[in-house]
Amino acid sequence: MAATKPSNVPGDKVPAEDVALETGASFIQNFEPTKQLCAHLNAFHTYADEPGRHVEANHYCAHLTEDVRQCILYDSPGPNARLIGIEYMITPKLYETLEPEERKLWHSHVFEVKSGMLIMPGPTLPGAVQAWEAAETQEMKHVIGLYGKVYHLWQTDRGDQLPLGTPKLMMSFTGEGQFDFEETVGERDRRFGTDWKRKKALREGIEVPKIHEDADQIWKTRRNSM
């Protein structure tokens, strides 16, 4: 039986022959790089050249070392999700070694963590939520100090049926008032069975690191031009 295809993507369903070949390959090939994925994060990115225009991104991340993580980004957590971009995350120790112009391409994660925007989707059953949230909060203690560099390849938010044009540098949100936070994040929470307000409360005790002055440049440039 042919597999279903994603909506808004041109082409017919994947033929049954290809499905059979791929199924067989999954039993024989090892797919080692993808087996290293160990965390699913969900948050929103904004375009560096259009601050405020945002995209929801599901991050599937792996550690390369203690100081470097790499993530593949999808538009949903479903089986037909479109791969829309990539993100690298590094520790302050490595960020400090970068050239000033390079540092401007990276963003902080402080607001994403402290606001409750950044989540690790998990179980929604009452008995499992508390334990999961404890693990999630612990992970946020690590993520809050990392710097990220993101490029999106597929502008799904404007309805593109294919990954058109050049890669787009993306940034994180760094404060309230930069987009319709409650409506957008609230809608995401309804789908995942989460609550950003609860996350925010659980993370009140997470220490806020000092953000390097070169990070989050789009908001500083925008503020200075106003």
C-alpha positions as CSV (number, residue, x, y, z in Angstrom):
1,M,0.0,0.0,0.0
2,A,1.4,3.4,-0.9
3,A,2.3,5.8,1.8
4,T,0.4,9.0,2.4
5,K,2.1,12.2,1.3
6,P,2.4,15.5,3.2
7,S,-0.2,18.2,2.5
8,N,1.0,21.2,0.5
9,V,3.9,19.2,-1.1
10,P,3.7,18.6,-4.9
11,G,3.8,15.1,-6.3
12,D,1.9,11.8,-5.9
13,K,2.0,9.4,-3.1
14,V,5.1,7.4,-2.5
15,P,4.8,4.3,-4.7
16,A,4.4,0.9,-2.9
17,E,7.6,-0.3,-4.4
18,D,9.6,2.6,-2.8
19,V,7.9,2.0,0.5
20,A,8.9,-1.7,0.4
21,L,12.5,-0.8,-0.5
22,E,12.7,1.7,2.3
23,T,11.2,-0.7,4.8
24,G,13.8,-3.3,3.8
25,A,16.6,-0.8,4.0
26,S,15.5,0.2,7.6
27,F,16.2,-3.4,8.7
28,I,19.6,-3.7,7.0
29,Q,21.2,-0.2,7.2
30,N,22.1,1.2,10.6
31,F,21.3,4.9,10.3
32,E,23.8,5.7,13.1
33,P,23.7,9.5,12.9
34,T,20.0,9.6,13.5
35,K,20.2,7.1,16.3
36,Q,22.2,9.7,18.3
37,L,19.1,12.0,18.5
38,C,18.2,12.2,22.2
39,A,15.9,15.2,22.6
40,H,12.8,16.7,21.0
41,L,12.4,20.4,21.6
42,N,9.7,22.7,20.4
43,A,9.9,26.5,20.1
44,F,9.5,29.4,17.6
45,H,12.1,31.1,15.4
46,T,11.9,34.5,13.8
47,Y,13.5,35.7,10.6
48,A,16.6,37.7,11.1
49,D,15.6,40.0,8.2
50,E,11.9,40.2,9.2
51,P,11.8,40.3,13.0
52,G,8.4,39.1,14.3
53,R,7.6,36.8,11.4
54,H,7.8,33.5,13.1
55,V,7.9,29.7,12.4
56,E,7.2,26.8,14.8
57,A,10.1,24.4,14.8
58,N,10.4,20.9,16.2
59,H,14.1,20.3,17.0
60,Y,15.5,16.8,17.1
61,C,18.9,17.1,18.7
62,A,22.1,15.2,19.5
63,H,25.2,15.9,21.4
64,L,28.5,15.9,19.4
65,T,30.5,16.8,22.5
66,E,29.8,18.4,25.9
67,D,30.0,21.8,24.1
68,V,28.3,21.2,20.8
69,R,24.8,20.0,19.9
70,Q,23.2,19.7,16.4
71,C,19.6,19.6,15.6
72,I,17.4,18.9,12.6
73,L,14.2,20.9,12.4
74,Y,10.8,19.8,11.2
75,D,7.5,21.6,10.8
76,S,5.7,19.0,12.9
77,P,6.4,15.9,15.0
78,G,4.3,13.7,12.6
79,P,5.5,11.0,10.2
80,N,5.2,13.2,7.1
81,A,6.9,16.2,8.7
82,R,8.9,18.5,6.4
83,L,12.5,19.1,7.2
84,I,12.7,22.9,7.3
85,G,16.2,23.7,8.8
86,I,19.1,23.0,11.1
87,E,20.4,24.5,14.4
88,Y,23.7,24.2,16.1
89,M,24.1,25.0,19.8
90,I,27.3,25.7,21.6
91,T,28.4,26.6,25.1
92,P,29.6,30.1,26.2
93,K,33.1,28.7,26.3
94,L,33.1,28.1,22.5
95,Y,31.0,31.2,21.8
96,E,33.7,33.4,23.3
97,T,36.2,32.0,20.8
98,L,34.2,33.2,17.8
99,E,35.0,36.3,15.8
100,P,32.7,39.3,16.6
101,E,31.0,39.2,13.2
102,E,30.3,35.5,13.6
103,R,28.9,35.9,17.1
104,K,26.2,38.2,15.7
105,L,24.7,35.3,13.8
106,W,24.0,33.4,17.1
107,H,21.1,33.8,19.5
108,S,20.5,33.2,23.2
109,H,17.9,30.9,24.7
110,V,17.2,32.7,28.0
111,F,13.8,34.1,27.1
112,E,12.7,30.9,25.4
113,V,13.4,29.0,28.6
114,K,12.2,31.4,31.2
115,S,9.0,32.3,29.4
116,G,7.9,28.7,29.0
117,M,8.0,28.9,25.2
118,L,10.7,26.2,24.8
119,I,9.3,22.8,25.7
120,M,10.3,19.1,25.5
121,P,7.0,17.4,24.4
122,G,6.4,14.4,26.5
123,P,3.6,12.4,28.2
124,T,0.3,14.0,29.1
125,L,-1.0,11.4,31.5
126,P,-1.3,12.8,35.0
127,G,0.9,10.2,36.6
128,A,3.8,10.8,34.2
129,V,3.7,14.6,33.7
130,Q,5.3,15.5,37.0
131,A,8.3,13.2,36.6
132,W,8.7,14.3,32.9
133,E,8.6,18.0,33.9
134,A,11.3,17.5,36.5
135,A,13.5,16.1,33.8
136,E,12.5,18.8,31.4
137,T,13.3,21.6,33.9
138,Q,16.7,20.0,34.5
139,E,17.4,20.0,30.7
140,M,16.4,23.7,30.6
141,K,19.1,24.5,33.1
142,H,21.6,23.4,30.5
143,V,19.9,24.9,27.4
144,I,19.5,28.3,29.0
145,G,23.2,29.0,28.7
146,L,23.7,27.8,25.1
147,Y,23.9,29.9,22.0
148,G,22.2,28.8,18.8
149,K,22.7,29.4,15.1
150,V,19.8,28.5,12.9
151,Y,19.1,28.4,9.2
152,H,15.7,27.6,7.8
153,L,15.6,26.1,4.3
154,W,11.9,25.9,3.7
155,Q,9.5,28.9,4.2
156,T,6.5,26.9,5.1
157,D,4.9,29.8,6.9
158,R,4.3,31.6,3.5
159,G,2.9,28.5,1.9
160,D,5.9,27.4,-0.2
161,Q,5.4,24.0,-1.6
162,L,9.2,23.4,-2.0
163,P,12.3,24.8,-0.2
164,L,12.8,27.8,-2.4
165,G,15.4,30.5,-2.4
166,T,18.5,30.9,-0.2
167,P,18.7,29.7,3.4
168,K,17.3,32.1,5.9
169,L,19.1,33.0,9.1
170,M,16.7,32.8,12.0
171,M,16.8,34.1,15.6
172,S,15.0,33.5,18.8
173,F,12.6,35.9,20.6
174,T,14.2,37.7,23.5
175,G,11.3,39.4,25.2
176,E,7.6,40.1,25.5
177,G,6.0,42.2,22.8
178,Q,8.0,40.8,19.9
179,F,5.1,38.7,18.6
180,D,1.7,37.5,19.6
181,F,3.1,35.3,22.3
182,E,0.0,34.2,24.2
183,E,-2.0,33.4,21.1
184,T,0.8,31.6,19.2
185,V,2.3,29.7,22.1
186,G,-1.2,29.0,23.6
187,E,-2.3,27.3,20.3
188,R,0.9,25.2,20.3
189,D,0.2,24.2,23.9
190,R,-3.3,23.0,23.1
191,R,-1.9,20.7,20.5
192,F,0.8,19.3,22.7
193,G,-1.2,19.3,26.0
194,T,1.3,21.6,27.6
195,D,1.0,25.0,29.4
196,W,3.6,27.7,29.0
197,K,2.4,29.5,32.2
198,R,3.1,26.3,34.2
199,K,6.5,25.9,32.6
200,K,7.4,29.5,33.4
201,A,6.5,28.9,37.1
202,L,8.5,25.7,37.3
203,R,11.6,27.5,35.8
204,E,11.5,30.5,38.1
205,G,14.5,29.1,40.1
206,I,16.7,28.6,37.0
207,E,19.6,31.0,37.2
208,V,19.8,33.5,34.3
209,P,23.2,33.6,32.7
210,K,24.8,36.8,31.4
211,I,24.1,37.1,27.6
212,H,27.0,38.2,25.5
213,E,26.5,41.6,24.0
214,D,27.1,40.3,20.5
215,A,24.2,37.8,20.6
216,D,20.6,38.5,19.5
217,Q,21.7,41.3,17.2
218,I,18.4,41.7,15.3
219,W,16.6,43.0,18.3
220,K,19.5,45.4,19.2
221,T,19.8,46.7,15.7
222,R,16.0,47.2,15.5
223,R,15.9,49.0,18.9
224,N,18.8,51.3,17.9
225,S,17.1,52.2,14.6
226,M,13.8,53.2,16.2
